[in-house]
């Protein structure tokens, strides 16, 4: 695949580090945006592998770091779920102006929840795919539950996630708590595919069942039997990319 490094300014003027992956052999049939998992980055192996698999089937993928993560500007402590959604909207606007309007939104873990919210807002998006996504954004709160009291009392707290320190703000906690996935899905009228592992110990499989239950048809589900939450083994992320690419072809207008 052909990679183009991009620096995209979001609506707050913050630079988002991005990579546009273009098929080298095939004609581009559609553009997709990838929303990475909570505190991850665009360079997670699973994200790269999924993009490559989609590329092999003619789908260009823009993967980027959310504000305050990876190589993007801004402070993570000043972000929340709503700002992630806005980053996705801003990136879609950039693609529309500089290349072509995106038709597919893909999200991993909390990025999957953000992909649903943003995919509903972005008119050009024809289909949405989630991987290991929670059925409610506040699900991620269990990752820093031990610091909730400190966050509420002091307004923020430094927590350890995956061996790294992140400052979680009270604003972030309140934002994820005030979102209602069922309400959003009730008015979503776009095809969705939900991919999830029964062995996912970070976001349990029941979340996939709940999202599926909330969704209107056309909706699809694929069980990633044996995979962990981060799709550490490449065979799973490659499979996810190929399955999404095959599934979405009938929904691309």
PLY file of the C-alpha trace (Angstrom):
ply
format ascii 1.0
element vertex 253
property float x
property float y
property float z
element edge 252
property int vertex1
property int vertex2
end_header
0.00 0.00 0.00
1.01 3.61 -0.54
1.16 5.75 2.62
0.79 9.52 2.66
1.60 11.38 5.89
-0.92 14.14 6.62
-1.23 16.88 9.21
-4.93 17.65 9.59
-6.14 20.64 11.58
-9.26 19.93 13.58
-11.95 22.52 14.35
-9.96 23.70 17.38
-6.84 24.27 15.30
-5.04 21.23 16.77
-2.91 19.20 14.39
-3.93 15.56 14.06
-1.17 13.23 12.89
-2.63 11.11 10.11
-1.76 8.54 7.47
-3.74 7.95 4.31
-3.24 4.39 3.05
-3.98 4.02 -0.66
-4.14 0.80 -2.69
-1.15 0.46 -4.99
-2.58 -2.12 -7.37
-6.33 -1.50 -7.26
-8.48 1.48 -8.12
-9.90 3.21 -5.04
-13.57 2.25 -4.74
-14.16 4.11 -1.47
-12.49 5.97 1.38
-12.73 4.85 5.00
-11.81 6.44 8.34
-10.45 4.38 11.23
-11.06 5.38 14.87
-8.49 3.72 17.15
-9.10 2.31 20.63
-9.02 4.19 23.95
-5.48 5.53 24.70
-4.14 3.68 21.61
-2.81 5.23 18.40
-3.08 4.93 14.64
0.09 2.80 14.64
-1.32 -0.12 16.61
-0.48 -3.27 14.63
-4.14 -4.23 14.35
-5.01 -0.86 12.79
-2.19 -1.11 10.26
-3.15 -4.69 9.33
-6.84 -3.85 8.93
-5.95 -0.91 6.69
-3.69 -3.11 4.58
-6.39 -5.75 4.18
-8.92 -3.11 3.13
-6.38 -1.65 0.70
-6.00 -5.04 -0.97
-9.69 -4.82 -1.87
-9.63 -1.24 -3.16
-10.61 0.70 -0.03
-8.40 3.62 1.00
-8.07 4.13 4.76
-7.28 7.26 6.72
-6.01 6.40 10.19
-5.13 9.17 12.63
-4.32 9.87 16.27
-7.07 11.46 18.32
-6.25 14.77 20.02
-3.66 14.31 22.77
-2.65 10.80 21.69
0.12 9.35 19.55
1.76 12.07 17.48
-1.21 14.46 17.48
-1.19 17.80 19.25
-3.31 18.84 22.19
-3.62 17.51 25.73
-5.36 14.22 26.41
-6.59 15.60 29.75
-8.62 18.19 27.86
-10.38 15.67 25.60
-13.50 13.59 26.04
-15.77 11.29 24.05
-17.45 14.25 22.35
-14.10 15.65 21.21
-13.25 12.25 19.70
-16.47 12.39 17.71
-15.64 15.92 16.56
-12.15 14.80 15.48
-13.80 12.17 13.27
-16.15 14.76 11.79
-13.23 17.11 11.13
-11.16 14.39 9.47
-14.13 13.44 7.28
-14.45 17.07 6.21
-10.76 17.16 5.30
-11.09 14.00 3.20
-14.14 15.41 1.44
-12.30 18.61 0.54
-8.90 17.17 -0.39
-9.69 13.69 -1.75
-13.18 12.19 -1.65
-15.95 12.02 0.92
-15.55 8.93 3.15
-18.20 6.23 2.85
-17.08 3.81 5.57
-16.44 4.47 9.25
-14.52 1.85 11.26
-13.89 1.96 14.99
-12.07 -0.23 17.50
-13.13 -0.45 21.17
-14.20 3.03 22.40
-13.35 4.18 18.87
-16.14 1.86 17.73
-18.65 3.73 19.87
-17.30 7.03 18.51
-17.58 5.64 14.96
-21.29 5.01 15.50
-21.93 8.52 16.81
-19.81 10.21 14.12
-21.05 7.90 11.36
-24.58 8.98 12.10
-23.62 12.67 11.85
-21.54 12.46 8.65
-23.86 12.45 5.65
-21.43 10.73 3.25
-20.96 7.67 5.48
-22.87 4.75 3.96
-21.83 2.05 6.45
-20.28 1.57 9.89
-18.08 -1.22 11.27
-17.18 -1.76 14.92
-14.56 -4.05 16.45
-14.70 -4.92 20.15
-16.87 -1.87 20.84
-18.68 -1.17 24.13
-22.45 -0.79 24.05
-22.10 2.28 26.26
-19.11 4.67 26.22
-18.99 4.74 30.05
-17.89 1.09 29.93
-14.27 2.29 29.80
-14.70 3.71 33.30
-13.89 0.30 34.77
-10.31 0.80 33.57
-9.80 3.60 36.08
-12.55 2.86 38.60
-10.01 2.93 41.45
-9.42 6.63 40.74
-13.05 7.75 40.32
-13.30 9.32 43.77
-10.11 11.32 43.22
-11.29 12.45 39.78
-14.61 13.66 41.20
-13.00 15.38 44.18
-10.00 16.98 42.47
-11.35 17.35 38.95
-8.76 15.00 37.47
-6.35 12.18 38.33
-3.29 10.53 36.82
-4.07 6.89 36.12
-1.98 4.04 34.73
-3.37 2.42 31.61
-1.32 -0.15 29.76
1.78 0.86 31.67
1.46 4.54 30.72
0.15 7.50 32.67
-2.93 9.38 31.47
-4.71 12.27 33.12
-8.43 11.56 33.23
-10.64 14.58 33.86
-14.00 14.88 35.55
-15.27 16.29 32.26
-14.29 13.06 30.50
-16.13 10.93 33.08
-19.26 13.09 32.90
-19.22 13.07 29.10
-19.08 9.28 28.75
-21.72 8.92 31.46
-24.17 11.23 29.69
-24.12 9.40 26.35
-26.91 6.99 25.44
-26.02 4.41 22.81
-29.53 2.95 22.62
-30.98 6.38 21.88
-28.45 7.02 19.12
-28.92 3.58 17.55
-32.70 4.02 17.59
-32.45 6.73 14.95
-29.44 5.33 13.05
-30.46 4.17 9.61
-27.13 3.02 8.21
-25.86 -0.55 7.73
-23.63 -1.75 10.55
-21.37 -4.75 11.06
-20.31 -5.69 14.58
-17.16 -7.79 15.07
-16.32 -9.06 18.55
-14.46 -11.87 20.26
-16.21 -14.17 22.77
-12.87 -14.22 24.63
-12.59 -10.43 24.91
-11.92 -9.74 28.60
-11.71 -5.95 28.20
-15.08 -5.41 26.54
-17.23 -8.48 27.07
-19.16 -10.09 24.21
-22.49 -9.05 25.74
-21.70 -5.53 24.49
-21.85 -6.77 20.91
-25.22 -8.41 21.60
-26.55 -5.15 23.02
-25.35 -3.06 20.07
-26.84 -5.63 17.68
-30.11 -5.48 19.59
-30.21 -1.69 19.41
-29.43 -1.60 15.68
-31.93 -1.63 12.84
-31.48 -3.84 9.79
-29.38 -4.20 7.76
-27.04 -5.35 10.53
-24.46 -8.13 10.69
-22.34 -9.81 13.34
-19.07 -11.76 13.08
-17.62 -13.67 16.02
-13.81 -13.38 16.25
-13.35 -16.63 18.10
-9.98 -16.84 19.86
-9.01 -13.17 19.45
-8.08 -10.86 22.30
-9.34 -7.29 22.61
-6.41 -5.70 20.78
-6.34 -8.34 18.02
-2.72 -9.02 18.96
-2.39 -11.93 16.53
-2.18 -10.62 12.98
-4.42 -13.36 11.60
-7.39 -11.77 13.35
-6.80 -8.19 12.24
-6.17 -9.35 8.66
-9.42 -11.32 8.81
-11.32 -8.31 10.18
-10.10 -6.10 7.35
-11.06 -8.61 4.67
-14.48 -9.29 6.19
-15.33 -5.60 6.46
-14.23 -5.01 2.86
-16.37 -7.90 1.57
-19.38 -6.88 3.64
-19.40 -3.20 2.70
-19.33 -3.62 -1.09
-23.11 -3.94 -1.44
-23.68 -0.77 0.59
-21.36 1.58 -1.29
-23.37 3.98 -3.41
0 1
1 2
2 3
3 4
4 5
5 6
6 7
7 8
8 9
9 10
10 11
11 12
12 13
13 14
14 15
15 16
16 17
17 18
18 19
19 20
20 21
21 22
22 23
23 24
24 25
25 26
26 27
27 28
28 29
29 30
30 31
31 32
32 33
33 34
34 35
35 36
36 37
37 38
38 39
39 40
40 41
41 42
42 43
43 44
44 45
45 46
46 47
47 48
48 49
49 50
50 51
51 52
52 53
53 54
54 55
55 56
56 57
57 58
58 59
59 60
60 61
61 62
62 63
63 64
64 65
65 66
66 67
67 68
68 69
69 70
70 71
71 72
72 73
73 74
74 75
75 76
76 77
77 78
78 79
79 80
80 81
81 82
82 83
83 84
84 85
85 86
86 87
87 88
88 89
89 90
90 91
91 92
92 93
93 94
94 95
95 96
96 97
97 98
98 99
99 100
100 101
101 102
102 103
103 104
104 105
105 106
106 107
107 108
108 109
109 110
110 111
111 112
112 113
113 114
114 115
115 116
116 117
117 118
118 119
119 120
120 121
121 122
122 123
123 124
124 125
125 126
126 127
127 128
128 129
129 130
130 131
131 132
132 133
133 134
134 135
135 136
136 137
137 138
138 139
139 140
140 141
141 142
142 143
143 144
144 145
145 146
146 147
147 148
148 149
149 150
150 151
151 152
152 153
153 154
154 155
155 156
156 157
157 158
158 159
159 160
160 161
161 162
162 163
163 164
164 165
165 166
166 167
167 168
168 169
169 170
170 171
171 172
172 173
173 174
174 175
175 176
176 177
177 178
178 179
179 180
180 181
181 182
182 183
183 184
184 185
185 186
186 187
187 188
188 189
189 190
190 191
191 192
192 193
193 194
194 195
195 196
196 197
197 198
198 199
199 200
200 201
201 202
202 203
203 204
204 205
205 206
206 207
207 208
208 209
209 210
210 211
211 212
212 213
213 214
214 215
215 216
216 217
217 218
218 219
219 220
220 221
221 222
222 223
223 224
224 225
225 226
226 227
227 228
228 229
229 230
230 231
231 232
232 233
233 234
234 235
235 236
236 237
237 238
238 239
239 240
240 241
241 242
242 243
243 244
244 245
245 246
246 247
247 248
248 249
249 250
250 251
251 252
